[in-house]
């Protein structure tokens, strides 16, 4: 808990209306006043983008989250790893603990950062392992265990997760990745708000709002 004491001493608890007083984060964590960090979420060495939401009881470590993404209730991202090449995988032999520090010899165990793109939706109770990247626009089904990279706009489910479909056809995905609407300013989004209200997205719709020159 010591690493999270910083969050009790920062004015963000009081000035950022979308950040719960009961959320916890460490000194290395960054987020904007437009980010939403809900109650009992715990963030360690994270960067949360504009308009992204971390729901209650989530635990994130060494994770970058893009803009307009949502992390479902009670999801865990970055669970940490144990060495498999030593005789024991128990951290009592390499990490300070309250049981027996006489056995501890620290080992160089590299951090594998996690990258979650823009406009990503991660369902409740999902687990995302260290080192995984999730592409822009992807969807992770509830209770999934993600052990490898997820392509942009893919929908994955299961344990371990697998791709069941893509949200759009390839030509539409390529165009969306070219447009990068999540990098628009608030005024730019307001100027094309009808685009975000379209019930179906195809190339005709994309070219209507964003004609190629």
N, C-alpha and C positions, 0 to 999 in steps of 0.2 A: 504493500500500500504506500510505502514511502515515496515511490516514484510519482504517485498521483497527487501528492500533497500540493504540488504547484497549482493544480486546477482550483483549489480552494482559495488561493491567494490572488488570483487574477480577476481583473474587472470584467472580463468577458462573461463571467457568471451573471453579472448584473446589467451589462450593456447590450449583450447579444440576446435579443428576445427569443430567438429560435433555439437557444442552448439551455437545456434543463439544468437547474441548480444541482441535480443529483447525477449529472454526467461527470465522468472522470477522464483526465488526459494528462500526459506528461509534458515536459518542457520541449521535447522535439516535435510535438504534434502541432499542426497548423490547420486552420480553417478560416472561412470568411464570415462576415456578419450575416451573410445570406445562406450559410450552411445550417443544417438542422441536426442537432445532436440531442437525442432524447434521453429520458431518465435511465440511469444505471448502465448506460453505454460506457465502455472502457476503451480508450484509444492510446496506443503506445507507438511512438515514432510514426505517425500517420500524417497525411496531407489530404484534406477533404475539400473538394471543389465547390464552386458557387452553385447554389440551389440543390445540392445533393443532401440526402437525408440518411442518417444512421439511426435506426429505430431502437426501441428499448431493449436492454439486456444484450446488445451486441458486443462482441469483443474483437477488436482489430489490432493487429501488430504489423509494423513494417509495411504499411499499405498506403498506396496512393489511389485516391478515388477521383475520377474526373468530375465534370459538371453534370447536373440534372440526373444523377444516379440515385438509386434507392436500395438500401441494405435492409433486408427483411428482419423482423423481430427475432432476437435470440440467435442470430447467425454468428459464426466464428470464422474469422479470416486471419490466417497466419497462426497456426497452432504450435509452431516450434517443432524441432526435430530431435531425435536421439541418435547417437552414433551407433551404427550397426556393425562396424568392423572390430570393435573392442569385445572382450569376453562378455561384458555386461552392458546393456543399454541404459541402466539405471543412472539417473543424474547425481545420485549420492556420491559417485566417484569423480565427478568433474565440475560440480556446481555447489557453491556454499549453501548450507542447509542447517536446519535446527536439530539434526539427529547425530551426525558424526562428521565433523569437518576434518578429522585427522586423516581421512581417506582421500580428501579432495585434491586433485591435481587438474587445474583448468586445461581445457583443450581449445585449440583454434577451430571454432565451429562457425563457418561463414554464414552470415545472414542472407537469406534468399528473399528479396523484396517481392511484393505482390503488386500488380498493377491492374486496376479496374478502370475501364474506359468511361466515356461519356454516355449518358442516356442508357445506363445498364440497370436492369432490374434483377435483384437477387431475392429469391423467395425466402420465407421464414425458415429458421432452423437449418440453414445451409452451412456446409463446411467447405472452406476453400484452403487448399494446402499451400505451403510456402513455395515461392517461386513461380506461381501461376499468373498468367496474364489473361484478362477477359476483355475482348474487343468491344469497341463502341457499339451501342445498340443491342447488345446480347441480353438474353434472358436466362436465368438459372432457376429451374423449378424448385419448389419448396422441398426441403429435406434432402437436397442433393449433396453429394460429396464430389467436389471438383478437384481432380488430381493432375489435370493437364490443361494447356492453353485452350481457350474458347475463341473461335473466330468472330469477327464482327457480325452482328445481327443473327447469330446462331441461337437456337433455343436448345438448352441441354437439361436433362433430367436424370435422376437415378444415382446409384452408388455402386461403382464409380459412375460419374455422369457420362452421358453419351448424347450426341447431336440427334435430335429427332426431326428437326426441320429448320428452315431459315425464315425470318419474318417476312422477307421480300425476295423477289427474284434478283439474280446477280446484277443485272444492269441497274436496277433501282438502288441496290446496296452500294455499288460503285459510285453512283451519282450522289447519294447521301454522304458518303465519305469525302467526296469532292467538295460538297457544299459546306459541311461542318457547321450546321446551324447552331450548335451548342457554343460556338465562339462568337455568335452575334451579340451585340450590345442589347441592353433591355429595350432601347428605342427601336433597334432594328427588328427585334421580335415583335414589338407592338405594331410596327409598320406592316408586317405580314402575318398578323395573328390568325387570319382566316386559314392560312396554310396548316396551322396546328389544329384546326377544327375539321379538317377533311377526314371523312370516315374511311377512305381507302387511299393508299398512296401508290401511284404508278408513274411511269416516265412522263405521261401526258400532264399529270398534275405537277410534277417537279418542274417541267419545262414552262408550265404556265406561270409559276411564281418566280422561277429562277432560269430565265431563258439563256441559252448559251449564245455567246457573242462570237 
